[in-house]
Amino acid sequence: MNDFVAGEVLLTLRIAFHIITVLSILSWTSDHRSRFFSSLMAFLIAGGSLAAAAQGLTHFYATVPKVEFPLVLLSGAWCIVILMNGGNVAKVLHSAKRKLRLGR
């Protein structure tokens, strides 16, 4: 597999991870949206992922040679974390806070 084809595959994976992350966050529903910081983080994650996916799609062939494997791994890992929590960013943050014993 040449470098260009590998770049296309990696960029396609990264775009897919971003789109799945956005859809997962947008599909999460609850009557309790009172945690400002969690809502802000969800907005930033979804917005950043949407922007990254749009950038990858609109500048696909210009971006292919510059795709970095570690960013694809990070995008995939973040996608998995969000998916495993059903798009609930507050749950991810609360779990991390509890494990690190931050706050109460």
N, C-alpha and C positions, 0 to 999 in steps of 0.2 A: 504494500500500500504506500503510495507516495505521500509526501507531506501535505499536498493540497487536499487530497481526499481525506486524510486523517483530520485536517483542519475543518473540513466541511462536516464530518461526523461529530467532532467535538463541539463545534459551534451549534449544530442542530441539537445535540444533547443539552447544552447549556440553555438554549432558548426554551426547550421543552421543560426543563427544570424550573425556569422562571415562570412560565405560563402555568404550570401545575401549582406552584407556590401561590401565585395570585388567585387562581380559581379556588384553591383550598381556603385561603383567608376570606375571600368574598362569600364562600358558601357557608361559613360558620355563622350560626344564628343563635341568639340568646336574648332574653329580656333584660339581662343584667349586663349593662355596658357602662359600669360606673368607675372602672379603673382607668383614669386618665392616661397614665404612663403606658399601660398595656395597649390602649386604643391608639395612642400616638405611635408606638412601636409597630403595631399592625399596619397602620397607615403608611409609615415609612418603608416597611418591608415590602408591602404590596406595591406601593408606588415605585420603589427602586427596582423591584423585579419586573414590573410592567415596562418601565423605561429601558431596562437592560434588554428585555425581549424585543421591544420595538426597535432599539438601536441595532441589535443583531439581525433583525429581519430587514430593516431598511438599508443597511450597509453590509449585507451578507458577504459579498465577494471581496469587499475592501477589508473586512474584519478577519476573514478566514486565515490569512497568513500570520495574524497576530494573536490567534487563540492560544491561551495559556492553560495547560492541563490542570495546574493547581486551582485555578478559578472554576473550572468545570467541576472538580471534586468538591469545592466549597459550596457551589450552587446546588449540587446534588445532595450533599449532607444537610444543608439548610432545608431543602425541599422535603427530605425524609423526616426531619424533626417536626416541621410544620404539619406534614401529612399524618404522622403518628399521633399528633395531638388534635386532629380534626380541624385544623385551621385556627385553633384557639391559642393565640399568642400569650394571653394572660396565663394560661396553664403552663406554657413553656417557661415563662419568666418566674412564676410562683415556684415551680419545681426547682429551678436553678437557685433561687433565693433561699429555699429551704435547705438544699444540699450544701450551700456555702455558708449557711447560718447567718445570713445578712438580715438586718432588721429584727423583727420579732420572731 
